[in-house]
């Protein structure tokens, strides 16, 4: 599996999308404010996603 890099857009957890801000050994830190409906979903701005749990949308 290819690991995401900083700036990539990833999708995880049934449709959530975000921009990768930092790549760690086992996970990435993702900025969720990329999504148009971010405020409506009442989510934290950033979250951590394991490399096994996302797919890269754009490079």
Buried (B, 14 or more C-beta within 10 A) or exposed (E): EEBBEEEBBBBBEEEBBBBBEEBEEEBBBBBBEBBEEBEEEEBEEEBEBEBEEBEBEEE
